Amino acid sequence: MKRIALVTGANKGLGYETARQLALEGIKVLMASRNKERGLEAVQNLKDEGLDVEFVQLEVTSETEVDALFQHIDATYGKLDVLVNNAGIMHRGEPGGVNTAEIVKEEVLRETFDVNFFSLVSLTQKLLPLLKKSKSGRIINVSSILGSNTVQSDEASPWSGIKPFAYNASKSALNSFTVHLAAALKDSNIKVNSAHPGWVKTDLGGKNAPLEAPEGAKTSVSLASADFTGKFVHNGEEIAW
Ligand SMILES: NC(=O)c1ccc[n+]([C@@H]2O[C@H](COP(=O)([O-])OP(=O)(O)OC[C@H]3O[C@@H](n4cnc5c(N)ncnc54)[C@H](OP(=O)(O)O)[C@@H]3O)[C@@H](O)[C@H]2O)c1
């Protein structure tokens, strides 16, 4: 049986490209989207390229939809080989300013953590029994260099000037999940890593980003066959936590 991958937030941006590149490697990709219409359109585009992809419905904050997705994958494939936790959000901040630690509203923190952290942990835990049935399970947590506390606390780093607190803190928490889950699963066949895609032109990354989505997706795609665990990686290079 083919390897089976699930990519969250796969209807556009990095998720769409990650799905495309995994499918090009011969993996069957379940492309999760919270919006059925946008998801089906994305799937059709890749099917038109001759790729083996399938639409699955997933609003990551919905326990009901997570449960339904688990049932579907279990009943149809009986396992999951690759989970790419890609769906994510970044609040732009109040008009004229970013959400710095000084002013960020609790509701912004909560909403950001709901999508980028809590839902991701719940989805991963729910799907773990299916990943354990894989001979080579891989979990890729799509993080950001903005979540690196080493980089954020280094004033010499160009990234340290970019401080939307809710987003950065949610990615730091996600990185912590990677470290802890990798340790918990160290005697299993599952490898868990965090990916920094680079700064990429997408709705989230904005139009000034230097990279296009196909370039940005490469790190997550390479981690689908990584032979290491518990690392934070960009383009084959380790990043400090
Ligand atoms: N672009 C960059 O420069 C960059 C850099 C570092 C890290 N990243 C990370 O890369 C990942 C993908 O970002 P992107 O740049 O491709 O952004 P994007 O183009 O805005 O795509 C985000 C995807 O996540 C989905 N999503 C958001 N909230 C969701 C929810 N509650 N349930 C289900 N799906 C949800 C979106 O669905 P809708 O279309 O329905 O909104 C969309 O499919 C994110 O985790 C981001 O933090 C991006």
The ligand as an SDF file (V2000), in Angstrom:
LIG
                    3D

 48 52  0  0  0  0  0  0  0  0999 V2000
    4.5590   32.2090    4.5740 N   0  0  0  0  0  0  0  0  0  0  0  0
    5.5860   32.3160    5.3740 C   0  0  0  0  0  0  0  0  0  0  0  0
    6.4950   33.1500    5.1590 O   0  0  0  0  0  0  0  0  0  0  0  0
    5.7290   31.4130    6.5650 C   0  0  0  0  0  0  0  0  0  0  0  0
    6.9260   31.4680    7.2980 C   0  0  0  0  0  0  0  0  0  0  0  0
    7.0790   30.6200    8.4000 C   0  0  0  0  0  0  0  0  0  0  0  0
    6.0740   29.7420    8.7350 C   0  0  0  0  0  0  0  0  0  0  0  0
    4.9110   29.7100    8.0080 N   0  0  0  0  0  0  0  0  0  0  0  0
    3.8590   28.7570    8.4360 C   0  0  0  0  0  0  0  0  0  0  0  0
    3.4660   27.9650    7.3260 O   0  0  0  0  0  0  0  0  0  0  0  0
    2.1200   27.5040    7.5190 C   0  0  0  0  0  0  0  0  0  0  0  0
    1.3140   27.7690    6.2560 C   0  0  0  0  0  0  0  0  0  0  0  0
    1.2600   29.1660    6.0650 O   0  0  0  0  0  0  0  0  0  0  0  0
    1.0530   29.8680    4.6400 P   0  0  0  0  0  0  0  0  0  0  0  0
    2.1040   30.8880    4.5350 O   0  0  0  0  0  0  0  0  0  0  0  0
    0.8610   28.8500    3.5800 O   0  0  0  0  0  0  0  0  0  0  0  0
   -0.3100   30.6350    4.9610 O   0  0  0  0  0  0  0  0  0  0  0  0
   -1.7030   30.7690    4.1750 P   0  0  0  0  0  0  0  0  0  0  0  0
   -1.4680   30.8770    2.7080 O   0  0  0  0  0  0  0  0  0  0  0  0
   -2.4360   31.8380    4.8810 O   0  0  0  0  0  0  0  0  0  0  0  0
   -2.3910   29.3540    4.4300 O   0  0  0  0  0  0  0  0  0  0  0  0
   -2.8160   28.9780    5.7190 C   0  0  0  0  0  0  0  0  0  0  0  0
   -3.6630   27.7290    5.5990 C   0  0  0  0  0  0  0  0  0  0  0  0
   -4.1070   27.3720    6.9220 O   0  0  0  0  0  0  0  0  0  0  0  0
   -5.5160   27.2150    6.8750 C   0  0  0  0  0  0  0  0  0  0  0  0
   -6.1340   27.4810    8.1750 N   0  0  0  0  0  0  0  0  0  0  0  0
   -6.0610   28.6070    8.9510 C   0  0  0  0  0  0  0  0  0  0  0  0
   -6.8140   28.4550   10.0460 N   0  0  0  0  0  0  0  0  0  0  0  0
   -7.3840   27.2240    9.9760 C   0  0  0  0  0  0  0  0  0  0  0  0
   -8.2770   26.4940   10.7980 C   0  0  0  0  0  0  0  0  0  0  0  0
   -8.7650   27.0070   11.9440 N   0  0  0  0  0  0  0  0  0  0  0  0
   -8.6470   25.2420   10.4070 N   0  0  0  0  0  0  0  0  0  0  0  0
   -8.1830   24.7140    9.2740 C   0  0  0  0  0  0  0  0  0  0  0  0
   -7.3560   25.3570    8.4260 N   0  0  0  0  0  0  0  0  0  0  0  0
   -6.9610   26.5940    8.7850 C   0  0  0  0  0  0  0  0  0  0  0  0
   -5.9820   28.2120    5.8170 C   0  0  0  0  0  0  0  0  0  0  0  0
   -7.3070   27.9250    5.3930 O   0  0  0  0  0  0  0  0  0  0  0  0
   -8.2480   29.0750    4.6960 P   0  0  0  0  0  0  0  0  0  0  0  0
   -7.7960   29.1790    3.2720 O   0  0  0  0  0  0  0  0  0  0  0  0
   -9.6070   28.5080    4.8500 O   0  0  0  0  0  0  0  0  0  0  0  0
   -8.0280   30.3440    5.4780 O   0  0  0  0  0  0  0  0  0  0  0  0
   -4.9300   27.9340    4.7510 C   0  0  0  0  0  0  0  0  0  0  0  0
   -5.2310   26.7560    4.0740 O   0  0  0  0  0  0  0  0  0  0  0  0
    1.5980   28.2430    8.7620 C   0  0  0  0  0  0  0  0  0  0  0  0
    1.6570   27.3800    9.8780 O   0  0  0  0  0  0  0  0  0  0  0  0
    2.5850   29.3810    8.9220 C   0  0  0  0  0  0  0  0  0  0  0  0
    2.6920   29.8160   10.2470 O   0  0  0  0  0  0  0  0  0  0  0  0
    4.7220   30.5250    6.9480 C   0  0  0  0  0  0  0  0  0  0  0  0
  1  2  1  0
  2  3  2  0
  2  4  1  0
  4  5  1  0
  4 48  2  0
  5  6  2  0
  6  7  1  0
  7  8  2  0
  8  9  1  0
  8 48  1  0
  9 10  1  0
  9 46  1  0
 10 11  1  0
 11 12  1  0
 11 44  1  0
 12 13  1  0
 13 14  1  0
 14 15  2  0
 14 16  1  0
 14 17  1  0
 17 18  1  0
 18 19  2  0
 18 20  1  0
 18 21  1  0
 21 22  1  0
 22 23  1  0
 23 24  1  0
 23 42  1  0
 24 25  1  0
 25 26  1  0
 25 36  1  0
 26 27  1  0
 26 35  1  0
 27 28  2  0
 28 29  1  0
 29 30  1  0
 29 35  2  0
 30 31  1  0
 30 32  2  0
 32 33  1  0
 33 34  2  0
 34 35  1  0
 36 37  1  0
 36 42  1  0
 37 38  1  0
 38 39  2  0
 38 40  1  0
 38 41  1  0
 42 43  1  0
 44 45  1  0
 44 46  1  0
 46 47  1  0
M  CHG  2   8   1  16  -1
M  END
$$$$
